[in-house]
Amino acid sequence: MAVENGERVATRWMQVVEPQIGRLTQLLNILNDERIPDGSPIELADSSDFSHEQVLIDDKAA
């Protein structure tokens, strides 16, 4: 709602968390995949740091 209303803070927050949401969606898809046996070790490809702090540092460095 806030993003649709054009609130800059909400829009910026969404830009920051979109990569995290995408990674969590990937993880959930893997965890819910019945072809993968329970207890299997899981590692997502490109395990970059998506912490909020790292995003801010990367943004400032660019």
Predicted model as a PDB file, atoms N, CA, C, CB and O in Angstrom, pLDDT in the B-factor column:
MODEL        1                                                                  
ATOM      1  N   MET A   1       0.821  -1.182   0.000  1.00 71.00           N  
ATOM      2  CA  MET A   1       0.000   0.000   0.000  1.00 71.00           C  
ATOM      3  C   MET A   1       0.871   1.254   0.000  1.00 71.00           C  
ATOM      4  CB  MET A   1      -0.938  -0.007   1.201  1.00 71.00           C  
ATOM      5  O   MET A   1       0.645   2.174  -0.786  1.00 71.00           O  
ATOM      6  N   ALA A   2       1.859   1.287   0.877  1.00 71.00           N  
ATOM      7  CA  ALA A   2       2.724   2.469   0.961  1.00 71.00           C  
ATOM      8  C   ALA A   2       3.516   2.657  -0.328  1.00 71.00           C  
ATOM      9  CB  ALA A   2       3.686   2.351   2.156  1.00 71.00           C  
ATOM     10  O   ALA A   2       3.712   3.787  -0.776  1.00 71.00           O  
ATOM     11  N   VAL A   3       3.973   1.553  -0.932  1.00 66.00           N  
ATOM     12  CA  VAL A   3       4.723   1.646  -2.185  1.00 66.00           C  
ATOM     13  C   VAL A   3       3.819   2.192  -3.275  1.00 66.00           C  
ATOM     14  CB  VAL A   3       5.297   0.268  -2.595  1.00 66.00           C  
ATOM     15  O   VAL A   3       4.223   3.064  -4.043  1.00 66.00           O  
ATOM     16  N   GLU A   4       2.585   1.676  -3.344  1.00 72.00           N  
ATOM     17  CA  GLU A   4       1.640   2.143  -4.358  1.00 72.00           C  
ATOM     18  C   GLU A   4       1.281   3.614  -4.169  1.00 72.00           C  
ATOM     19  CB  GLU A   4       0.375   1.296  -4.324  1.00 72.00           C  
ATOM     20  O   GLU A   4       0.952   4.309  -5.130  1.00 72.00           O  
ATOM     21  N   ASN A   5       1.349   4.086  -2.918  1.00 77.00           N  
ATOM     22  CA  ASN A   5       1.069   5.497  -2.636  1.00 77.00           C  
ATOM     23  C   ASN A   5       2.274   6.388  -2.916  1.00 77.00           C  
ATOM     24  CB  ASN A   5       0.636   5.664  -1.189  1.00 77.00           C  
ATOM     25  O   ASN A   5       2.197   7.606  -2.755  1.00 77.00           O  
ATOM     26  N   GLY A   6       3.384   5.788  -3.334  1.00 71.00           N  
ATOM     27  CA  GLY A   6       4.562   6.565  -3.697  1.00 71.00           C  
ATOM     28  C   GLY A   6       5.426   6.999  -2.530  1.00 71.00           C  
ATOM     29  O   GLY A   6       6.242   7.909  -2.678  1.00 71.00           O  
ATOM     30  N   GLU A   7       5.269   6.374  -1.377  1.00 69.00           N  
ATOM     31  CA  GLU A   7       6.102   6.738  -0.227  1.00 69.00           C  
ATOM     32  C   GLU A   7       7.542   6.290  -0.491  1.00 69.00           C  
ATOM     33  CB  GLU A   7       5.553   6.094   1.092  1.00 69.00           C  
ATOM     34  O   GLU A   7       7.805   5.105  -0.693  1.00 69.00           O  
ATOM     35  N   ARG A   8       8.458   7.242  -0.488  1.00 72.00           N  
ATOM     36  CA  ARG A   8       9.843   6.961  -0.846  1.00 72.00           C  
ATOM     37  C   ARG A   8      10.505   5.958   0.078  1.00 72.00           C  
ATOM     38  CB  ARG A   8      10.632   8.229  -0.847  1.00 72.00           C  
ATOM     39  O   ARG A   8      11.263   5.104  -0.382  1.00 72.00           O  
ATOM     40  N   VAL A   9      10.235   6.045   1.365  1.00 77.00           N  
ATOM     41  CA  VAL A   9      10.861   5.132   2.321  1.00 77.00           C  
ATOM     42  C   VAL A   9      10.424   3.699   2.033  1.00 77.00           C  
ATOM     43  CB  VAL A   9      10.503   5.528   3.775  1.00 77.00           C  
ATOM     44  O   VAL A   9      11.244   2.781   2.061  1.00 77.00           O  
ATOM     45  N   ALA A  10       9.147   3.506   1.760  1.00 76.00           N  
ATOM     46  CA  ALA A  10       8.630   2.168   1.479  1.00 76.00           C  
ATOM     47  C   ALA A  10       9.208   1.643   0.166  1.00 76.00           C  
ATOM     48  CB  ALA A  10       7.086   2.182   1.422  1.00 76.00           C  
ATOM     49  O   ALA A  10       9.558   0.467   0.065  1.00 76.00           O  
ATOM     50  N   THR A  11       9.305   2.508  -0.828  1.00 80.00           N  
ATOM     51  CA  THR A  11       9.861   2.099  -2.118  1.00 80.00           C  
ATOM     52  C   THR A  11      11.320   1.701  -1.962  1.00 80.00           C  
ATOM     53  CB  THR A  11       9.725   3.228  -3.155  1.00 80.00           C  
ATOM     54  O   THR A  11      11.744   0.693  -2.527  1.00 80.00           O  
ATOM     55  N   ARG A  12      12.085   2.458  -1.219  1.00 81.00           N  
ATOM     56  CA  ARG A  12      13.504   2.138  -0.985  1.00 81.00           C  
ATOM     57  C   ARG A  12      13.625   0.824  -0.222  1.00 81.00           C  
ATOM     58  CB  ARG A  12      14.207   3.281  -0.202  1.00 81.00           C  
ATOM     59  O   ARG A  12      14.486   0.001  -0.534  1.00 81.00           O  
ATOM     60  N   TRP A  13      12.771   0.625   0.773  1.00 83.00           N  
ATOM     61  CA  TRP A  13      12.813  -0.607   1.555  1.00 83.00           C  
ATOM     62  C   TRP A  13      12.547  -1.803   0.647  1.00 83.00           C  
ATOM     63  CB  TRP A  13      11.784  -0.561   2.712  1.00 83.00           C  
ATOM     64  O   TRP A  13      13.225  -2.824   0.758  1.00 83.00           O  
ATOM     65  N   MET A  14      11.581  -1.691  -0.237  1.00 82.00           N  
ATOM     66  CA  MET A  14      11.276  -2.786  -1.163  1.00 82.00           C  
ATOM     67  C   MET A  14      12.465  -3.067  -2.080  1.00 82.00           C  
ATOM     68  CB  MET A  14      10.025  -2.452  -2.002  1.00 82.00           C  
ATOM     69  O   MET A  14      12.760  -4.229  -2.362  1.00 82.00           O  
ATOM     70  N   GLN A  15      13.148  -2.034  -2.546  1.00 82.00           N  
ATOM     71  CA  GLN A  15      14.323  -2.231  -3.395  1.00 82.00           C  
ATOM     72  C   GLN A  15      15.408  -3.002  -2.650  1.00 82.00           C  
ATOM     73  CB  GLN A  15      14.870  -0.880  -3.877  1.00 82.00           C  
ATOM     74  O   GLN A  15      16.102  -3.834  -3.235  1.00 82.00           O  
ATOM     75  N   VAL A  16      15.547  -2.724  -1.379  1.00 82.00           N  
ATOM     76  CA  VAL A  16      16.577  -3.368  -0.572  1.00 82.00           C  
ATOM     77  C   VAL A  16      16.226  -4.825  -0.289  1.00 82.00           C  
ATOM     78  CB  VAL A  16      16.773  -2.612   0.739  1.00 82.00           C  
ATOM     79  O   VAL A  16      17.104  -5.687  -0.339  1.00 82.00           O  
ATOM     80  N   VAL A  17      14.971  -5.113   0.003  1.00 85.00           N  
ATOM     81  CA  VAL A  17      14.604  -6.471   0.416  1.00 85.00           C  
ATOM     82  C   VAL A  17      14.215  -7.393  -0.729  1.00 85.00           C  
ATOM     83  CB  VAL A  17      13.480  -6.405   1.380  1.00 85.00           C  
ATOM     84  O   VAL A  17      14.084  -8.599  -0.515  1.00 85.00           O  
ATOM     85  N   GLU A  18      14.025  -6.870  -1.937  1.00 86.00           N  
ATOM     86  CA  GLU A  18      13.634  -7.739  -3.055  1.00 86.00           C  
ATOM     87  C   GLU A  18      14.604  -8.893  -3.290  1.00 86.00           C  
ATOM     88  CB  GLU A  18      13.519  -6.923  -4.318  1.00 86.00           C  
ATOM     89  O   GLU A  18      14.153 -10.014  -3.524  1.00 86.00           O  
ATOM     90  N   PRO A  19      15.923  -8.669  -3.237  1.00 84.00           N  
ATOM     91  CA  PRO A  19      16.825  -9.820  -3.397  1.00 84.00           C  
ATOM     92  C   PRO A  19      16.635 -10.868  -2.295  1.00 84.00           C  
ATOM     93  CB  PRO A  19      18.277  -9.346  -3.406  1.00 84.00           C  
ATOM     94  O   PRO A  19      16.706 -12.068  -2.560  1.00 84.00           O  
ATOM     95  N   GLN A  20      16.396 -10.418  -1.072  1.00 85.00           N  
ATOM     96  CA  GLN A  20      16.174 -11.348   0.040  1.00 85.00           C  
ATOM     97  C   GLN A  20      14.891 -12.141  -0.172  1.00 85.00           C  
ATOM     98  CB  GLN A  20      16.113 -10.589   1.381  1.00 85.00           C  
ATOM     99  O   GLN A  20      14.852 -13.347   0.074  1.00 85.00           O  
ATOM    100  N   ILE A  21      13.855 -11.472  -0.621  1.00 88.00           N  
ATOM    101  CA  ILE A  21      12.584 -12.151  -0.867  1.00 88.00           C  
ATOM    102  C   ILE A  21      12.765 -13.207  -1.957  1.00 88.00           C  
ATOM    103  CB  ILE A  21      11.484 -11.132  -1.271  1.00 88.00           C  
ATOM    104  O   ILE A  21      12.244 -14.317  -1.847  1.00 88.00           O  
ATOM    105  N   GLY A  22      13.498 -12.858  -2.998  1.00 87.00           N  
ATOM    106  CA  GLY A  22      13.767 -13.819  -4.067  1.00 87.00           C  
ATOM    107  C   GLY A  22      14.530 -15.035  -3.574  1.00 87.00           C  
ATOM    108  O   GLY A  22      14.208 -16.164  -3.944  1.00 87.00           O  
ATOM    109  N   ARG A  23      15.530 -14.814  -2.749  1.00 86.00           N  
ATOM    110  CA  ARG A  23      16.320 -15.930  -2.210  1.00 86.00           C  
ATOM    111  C   ARG A  23      15.481 -16.801  -1.280  1.00 86.00           C  
ATOM    112  CB  ARG A  23      17.554 -15.401  -1.459  1.00 86.00           C  
ATOM    113  O   ARG A  23      15.597 -18.026  -1.301  1.00 86.00           O  
ATOM    114  N   LEU A  24      14.647 -16.178  -0.473  1.00 89.00           N  
ATOM    115  CA  LEU A  24      13.783 -16.950   0.425  1.00 89.00           C  
ATOM    116  C   LEU A  24      12.761 -17.763  -0.371  1.00 89.00           C  
ATOM    117  CB  LEU A  24      13.061 -16.013   1.416  1.00 89.00           C  
ATOM    118  O   LEU A  24      12.430 -18.888   0.004  1.00 89.00           O  
ATOM    119  N   THR A  25      12.272 -17.200  -1.449  1.00 92.00           N  
ATOM    120  CA  THR A  25      11.349 -17.933  -2.317  1.00 92.00           C  
ATOM    121  C   THR A  25      12.041 -19.145  -2.921  1.00 92.00           C  
ATOM    122  CB  THR A  25      10.804 -17.019  -3.430  1.00 92.00           C  
ATOM    123  O   THR A  25      11.457 -20.227  -2.985  1.00 92.00           O  
ATOM    124  N   GLN A  26      13.287 -18.971  -3.367  1.00 89.00           N  
ATOM    125  CA  GLN A  26      14.068 -20.104  -3.893  1.00 89.00           C  
ATOM    126  C   GLN A  26      14.214 -21.186  -2.830  1.00 89.00           C  
ATOM    127  CB  GLN A  26      15.465 -19.634  -4.371  1.00 89.00           C  
ATOM    128  O   GLN A  26      14.019 -22.370  -3.100  1.00 89.00           O  
ATOM    129  N   LEU A  27      14.558 -20.765  -1.631  1.00 90.00           N  
ATOM    130  CA  LEU A  27      14.744 -21.719  -0.537  1.00 90.00           C  
ATOM    131  C   LEU A  27      13.454 -22.469  -0.228  1.00 90.00           C  
ATOM    132  CB  LEU A  27      15.241 -20.999   0.715  1.00 90.00           C  
ATOM    133  O   LEU A  27      13.471 -23.688  -0.053  1.00 90.00           O  
ATOM    134  N   LEU A  28      12.349 -21.757  -0.162  1.00 93.00           N  
ATOM    135  CA  LEU A  28      11.067 -22.413   0.103  1.00 93.00           C  
ATOM    136  C   LEU A  28      10.708 -23.402  -1.003  1.00 93.00           C  
ATOM    137  CB  LEU A  28       9.957 -21.368   0.249  1.00 93.00           C  
ATOM    138  O   LEU A  28      10.181 -24.480  -0.726  1.00 93.00           O  
ATOM    139  N   ASN A  29      10.988 -23.047  -2.239  1.00 93.00           N  
ATOM    140  CA  ASN A  29      10.718 -23.959  -3.347  1.00 93.00           C  
ATOM    141  C   ASN A  29      11.538 -25.240  -3.214  1.00 93.00           C  
ATOM    142  CB  ASN A  29      11.019 -23.276  -4.685  1.00 93.00           C  
ATOM    143  O   ASN A  29      11.042 -26.333  -3.488  1.00 93.00           O  
ATOM    144  N   ILE A  30      12.781 -25.101  -2.798  1.00 91.00           N  
ATOM    145  CA  ILE A  30      13.633 -26.282  -2.600  1.00 91.00           C  
ATOM    146  C   ILE A  30      13.114 -27.117  -1.438  1.00 91.00           C  
ATOM    147  CB  ILE A  30      15.101 -25.864  -2.344  1.00 91.00           C  
ATOM    148  O   ILE A  30      13.006 -28.338  -1.546  1.00 91.00           O  
ATOM    149  N   LEU A  31      12.794 -26.460  -0.327  1.00 91.00           N  
ATOM    150  CA  LEU A  31      12.328 -27.184   0.858  1.00 91.00           C  
ATOM    151  C   LEU A  31      11.004 -27.898   0.614  1.00 91.00           C  
ATOM    152  CB  LEU A  31      12.184 -26.229   2.028  1.00 91.00           C  
ATOM    153  O   LEU A  31      10.735 -28.931   1.227  1.00 91.00           O  
ATOM    154  N   ASN A  32      10.183 -27.361  -0.269  1.00 94.00           N  
ATOM    155  CA  ASN A  32       8.884 -27.966  -0.561  1.00 94.00           C  
ATOM    156  C   ASN A  32       8.928 -28.943  -1.734  1.00 94.00           C  
ATOM    157  CB  ASN A  32       7.876 -26.886  -0.848  1.00 94.00           C  
ATOM    158  O   ASN A  32       7.901 -29.524  -2.086  1.00 94.00           O  
ATOM    159  N   ASP A  33      10.088 -29.131  -2.339  1.00 94.00           N  
ATOM    160  CA  ASP A  33      10.234 -30.041  -3.472  1.00 94.00           C  
ATOM    161  C   ASP A  33      10.275 -31.476  -2.957  1.00 94.00           C  
ATOM    162  CB  ASP A  33      11.515 -29.712  -4.293  1.00 94.00           C  
ATOM    163  O   ASP A  33      11.205 -31.867  -2.252  1.00 94.00           O  
ATOM    164  N   GLU A  34       9.263 -32.247  -3.314  1.00 95.00           N  
ATOM    165  CA  GLU A  34       9.162 -33.623  -2.812  1.00 95.00           C  
ATOM    166  C   GLU A  34      10.232 -34.542  -3.397  1.00 95.00           C  
ATOM    167  CB  GLU A  34       7.787 -34.186  -3.122  1.00 95.00           C  
ATOM    168  O   GLU A  34      10.431 -35.650  -2.899  1.00 95.00           O  
ATOM    169  N   ARG A  35      10.920 -34.098  -4.443  1.00 95.00           N  
ATOM    170  CA  ARG A  35      11.987 -34.915  -5.039  1.00 95.00           C  
ATOM    171  C   ARG A  35      13.262 -34.878  -4.196  1.00 95.00           C  
ATOM    172  CB  ARG A  35      12.293 -34.432  -6.463  1.00 95.00           C  
ATOM    173  O   ARG A  35      14.143 -35.720  -4.364  1.00 95.00           O  
ATOM    174  N   ILE A  36      13.360 -33.901  -3.289  1.00 93.00           N  
ATOM    175  CA  ILE A  36      14.548 -33.762  -2.449  1.00 93.00           C  
ATOM    176  C   ILE A  36      14.277 -34.447  -1.113  1.00 93.00           C  
ATOM    177  CB  ILE A  36      14.924 -32.255  -2.243  1.00 93.00           C  
ATOM    178  O   ILE A  36      13.350 -34.068  -0.398  1.00 93.00           O  
ATOM    179  N   PRO A  37      15.086 -35.457  -0.772  1.00 93.00           N  
ATOM    180  CA  PRO A  37      14.842 -36.195   0.481  1.00 93.00           C  
ATOM    181  C   PRO A  37      15.001 -35.296   1.712  1.00 93.00           C  
ATOM    182  CB  PRO A  37      15.803 -37.391   0.586  1.00 93.00           C  
ATOM    183  O   PRO A  37      15.841 -34.396   1.739  1.00 93.00           O  
ATOM    184  N   ASP A  38      14.179 -35.560   2.723  1.00 92.00           N  
ATOM    185  CA  ASP A  38      14.292 -34.839   3.990  1.00 92.00           C  
ATOM    186  C   ASP A  38      15.697 -35.028   4.558  1.00 92.00           C  
ATOM    187  CB  ASP A  38      13.219 -35.327   5.006  1.00 92.00           C  
ATOM    188  O   ASP A  38      16.268 -36.115   4.471  1.00 92.00           O  
ATOM    189  N   GLY A  39      16.240 -33.979   5.130  1.00 91.00           N  
ATOM    190  CA  GLY A  39      17.564 -34.049   5.732  1.00 91.00           C  
ATOM    191  C   GLY A  39      18.697 -33.764   4.762  1.00 91.00           C  
ATOM    192  O   GLY A  39      19.862 -33.766   5.159  1.00 91.00           O  
ATOM    193  N   SER A  40      18.373 -33.514   3.479  1.00 92.00           N  
ATOM    194  CA  SER A  40      19.423 -33.221   2.497  1.00 92.00           C  
ATOM    195  C   SER A  40      20.048 -31.862   2.798  1.00 92.00           C  
ATOM    196  CB  SER A  40      18.854 -33.247   1.052  1.00 92.00           C  
ATOM    197  O   SER A  40      19.338 -30.906   3.108  1.00 92.00           O  
ATOM    198  N   PRO A  41      21.384 -31.775   2.708  1.00 91.00           N  
ATOM    199  CA  PRO A  41      22.009 -30.456   2.870  1.00 91.00           C  
ATOM    200  C   PRO A  41      21.632 -29.568   1.682  1.00 91.00           C  
ATOM    201  CB  PRO A  41      23.565 -30.584   2.991  1.00 91.00           C  
ATOM    202  O   PRO A  41      21.593 -30.026   0.540  1.00 91.00           O  
ATOM    203  N   ILE A  42      21.362 -28.318   1.960  1.00 86.00           N  
ATOM    204  CA  ILE A  42      20.921 -27.384   0.915  1.00 86.00           C  
ATOM    205  C   ILE A  42      21.823 -26.163   0.929  1.00 86.00           C  
ATOM    206  CB  ILE A  42      19.433 -26.967   1.118  1.00 86.00           C  
ATOM    207  O   ILE A  42      22.131 -25.605   1.982  1.00 86.00           O  
ATOM    208  N   GLU A  43      22.235 -25.766  -0.255  1.00 79.00           N  
ATOM    209  CA  GLU A  43      23.001 -24.527  -0.402  1.00 79.00           C  
ATOM    210  C   GLU A  43      22.534 -23.852  -1.675  1.00 79.00           C  
ATOM    211  CB  GLU A  43      24.550 -24.797  -0.437  1.00 79.00           C  
ATOM    212  O   GLU A  43      22.532 -24.461  -2.745  1.00 79.00           O  
ATOM    213  N   LEU A  44      22.140 -22.601  -1.560  1.00 76.00           N  
ATOM    214  CA  LEU A  44      21.719 -21.859  -2.733  1.00 76.00           C  
ATOM    215  C   LEU A  44      22.941 -21.393  -3.501  1.00 76.00           C  
ATOM    216  CB  LEU A  44      20.832 -20.666  -2.341  1.00 76.00           C  
ATOM    217  O   LEU A  44      23.945 -21.000  -2.907  1.00 76.00           O  
ATOM    218  N   ALA A  45      22.853 -21.438  -4.819  1.00 74.00           N  
ATOM    219  CA  ALA A  45      23.953 -20.948  -5.650  1.00 74.00           C  
ATOM    220  C   ALA A  45      24.102 -19.449  -5.439  1.00 74.00           C  
ATOM    221  CB  ALA A  45      23.711 -21.274  -7.156  1.00 74.00           C  
ATOM    222  O   ALA A  45      23.135 -18.761  -5.113  1.00 74.00           O  
ATOM    223  N   ASP A  46      25.320 -18.945  -5.628  1.00 68.00           N  
ATOM    224  CA  ASP A  46      25.602 -17.517  -5.463  1.00 68.00           C  
ATOM    225  C   ASP A  46      25.209 -17.057  -4.070  1.00 68.00           C  
ATOM    226  CB  ASP A  46      24.859 -16.688  -6.526  1.00 68.00           C  
ATOM    227  O   ASP A  46      24.343 -16.196  -3.915  1.00 68.00           O  
ATOM    228  N   SER A  47      25.834 -17.622  -3.071  1.00 56.00           N  
ATOM    229  CA  SER A  47      25.514 -17.304  -1.675  1.00 56.00           C  
ATOM    230  C   SER A  47      26.093 -15.957  -1.271  1.00 56.00           C  
ATOM    231  CB  SER A  47      26.040 -18.398  -0.742  1.00 56.00           C  
ATOM    232  O   SER A  47      26.904 -15.868  -0.349  1.00 56.00           O  
ATOM    233  N   SER A  48      25.669 -14.913  -1.971  1.00 58.00           N  
ATOM    234  CA  SER A  48      26.113 -13.565  -1.633  1.00 58.00           C  
ATOM    235  C   SER A  48      25.481 -13.114  -0.326  1.00 58.00           C  
ATOM    236  CB  SER A  48      25.768 -12.580  -2.760  1.00 58.00           C  
ATOM    237  O   SER A  48      24.447 -13.636   0.091  1.00 58.00           O  
ATOM    238  N   ASP A  49      26.106 -12.152   0.306  1.00 54.00           N  
ATOM    239  CA  ASP A  49      25.586 -11.609   1.549  1.00 54.00           C  
ATOM    240  C   ASP A  49      24.470 -10.622   1.227  1.00 54.00           C  
ATOM    241  CB  ASP A  49      26.711 -10.929   2.376  1.00 54.00           C  
ATOM    242  O   ASP A  49      24.709  -9.592   0.597  1.00 54.00           O  
ATOM    243  N   PHE A  50      23.256 -10.938   1.658  1.00 58.00           N  
ATOM    244  CA  PHE A  50      22.129 -10.057   1.407  1.00 58.00           C  
ATOM    245  C   PHE A  50      21.685  -9.340   2.664  1.00 58.00           C  
ATOM    246  CB  PHE A  50      20.979 -10.835   0.826  1.00 58.00           C  
ATOM    247  O   PHE A  50      20.518  -8.966   2.784  1.00 58.00           O  
ATOM    248  N   SER A  51      22.600  -9.143   3.608  1.00 68.00           N  
ATOM    249  CA  SER A  51      22.216  -8.414   4.806  1.00 68.00           C  
ATOM    250  C   SER A  51      21.960  -6.952   4.439  1.00 68.00           C  
ATOM    251  CB  SER A  51      23.312  -8.529   5.902  1.00 68.00           C  
ATOM    252  O   SER A  51      22.536  -6.426   3.487  1.00 68.00           O  
ATOM    253  N   HIS A  52      21.097  -6.318   5.203  1.00 69.00           N  
ATOM    254  CA  HIS A  52      20.766  -4.925   4.951  1.00 69.00           C  
ATOM    255  C   HIS A  52      22.026  -4.054   4.986  1.00 69.00           C  
ATOM    256  CB  HIS A  52      19.741  -4.427   5.981  1.00 69.00           C  
ATOM    257  O   HIS A  52      22.198  -3.149   4.169  1.00 69.00           O  
ATOM    258  N   GLU A  53      22.891  -4.346   5.940  1.00 74.00           N  
ATOM    259  CA  GLU A  53      24.115  -3.563   6.074  1.00 74.00           C  
ATOM    260  C   GLU A  53      24.992  -3.707   4.835  1.00 74.00           C  
ATOM    261  CB  GLU A  53      24.889  -3.993   7.322  1.00 74.00           C  
ATOM    262  O   GLU A  53      25.559  -2.726   4.353  1.00 74.00           O  
ATOM    263  N   GLN A  54      25.104  -4.934   4.318  1.00 73.00           N  
ATOM    264  CA  GLN A  54      25.944  -5.160   3.145  1.00 73.00           C  
ATOM    265  C   GLN A  54      25.352  -4.450   1.916  1.00 73.00           C  
ATOM    266  CB  GLN A  54      26.093  -6.677   2.874  1.00 73.00           C  
ATOM    267  O   GLN A  54      26.095  -3.920   1.089  1.00 73.00           O  
ATOM    268  N   VAL A  55      24.044  -4.441   1.799  1.00 73.00           N  
ATOM    269  CA  VAL A  55      23.401  -3.748   0.677  1.00 73.00           C  
ATOM    270  C   VAL A  55      23.722  -2.263   0.744  1.00 73.00           C  
ATOM    271  CB  VAL A  55      21.863  -3.973   0.689  1.00 73.00           C  
ATOM    272  O   VAL A  55      24.030  -1.648  -0.276  1.00 73.00           O  
ATOM    273  N   LEU A  56      23.652  -1.678   1.947  1.00 78.00           N  
ATOM    274  CA  LEU A  56      23.960  -0.257   2.098  1.00 78.00           C  
ATOM    275  C   LEU A  56      25.430   0.022   1.766  1.00 78.00           C  
ATOM    276  CB  LEU A  56      23.639   0.210   3.532  1.00 78.00           C  
ATOM    277  O   LEU A  56      25.740   1.011   1.102  1.00 78.00           O  
ATOM    278  N   ILE A  57      26.324  -0.840   2.224  1.00 83.00           N  
ATOM    279  CA  ILE A  57      27.743  -0.643   1.940  1.00 83.00           C  
ATOM    280  C   ILE A  57      28.002  -0.741   0.435  1.00 83.00           C  
ATOM    281  CB  ILE A  57      28.598  -1.682   2.704  1.00 83.00           C  
ATOM    282  O   ILE A  57      28.721   0.085  -0.128  1.00 83.00           O  
ATOM    283  N   ASP A  58      27.421  -1.738  -0.208  1.00 80.00           N  
ATOM    284  CA  ASP A  58      27.595  -1.907  -1.649  1.00 80.00           C  
ATOM    285  C   ASP A  58      27.032  -0.707  -2.415  1.00 80.00           C  
ATOM    286  CB  ASP A  58      26.914  -3.202  -2.118  1.00 80.00           C  
ATOM    287  O   ASP A  58      27.613  -0.251  -3.400  1.00 80.00           O  
ATOM    288  N   ASP A  59      25.892  -0.212  -1.940  1.00 82.00           N  
ATOM    289  CA  ASP A  59      25.252   0.934  -2.586  1.00 82.00           C  
ATOM    290  C   ASP A  59      26.142   2.166  -2.482  1.00 82.00           C  
ATOM    291  CB  ASP A  59      23.874   1.216  -1.955  1.00 82.00           C  
ATOM    292  O   ASP A  59      26.313   2.892  -3.461  1.00 82.00           O  
ATOM    293  N   LYS A  60      26.708   2.405  -1.307  1.00 87.00           N  
ATOM    294  CA  LYS A  60      27.582   3.567  -1.103  1.00 87.00           C  
ATOM    295  C   LYS A  60      28.885   3.418  -1.889  1.00 87.00           C  
ATOM    296  CB  LYS A  60      27.888   3.752   0.395  1.00 87.00           C  
ATOM    297  O   LYS A  60      29.418   4.403  -2.401  1.00 87.00           O  
ATOM    298  N   ALA A  61      29.395   2.193  -1.986  1.00 87.00           N  
ATOM    299  CA  ALA A  61      30.652   1.969  -2.690  1.00 87.00           C  
ATOM    300  C   ALA A  61      30.491   2.213  -4.189  1.00 87.00           C  
ATOM    301  CB  ALA A  61      31.158   0.546  -2.438  1.00 87.00           C  
ATOM    302  O   ALA A  61      31.429   2.643  -4.861  1.00 87.00           O  
ATOM    303  N   ALA A  62      29.295   1.936  -4.703  1.00 80.00           N  
ATOM    304  CA  ALA A  62      29.045   2.155  -6.138  1.00 80.00           C  
ATOM    305  C   ALA A  62      28.946   3.641  -6.399  1.00 80.00           C  
ATOM    306  CB  ALA A  62      27.747   1.432  -6.606  1.00 80.00           C  
ATOM    307  O   ALA A  62      28.738   4.054  -7.540  1.00 80.00           O  
TER     308      ALA A  62                                                      
ENDMDL                                                                          
END                                                                             
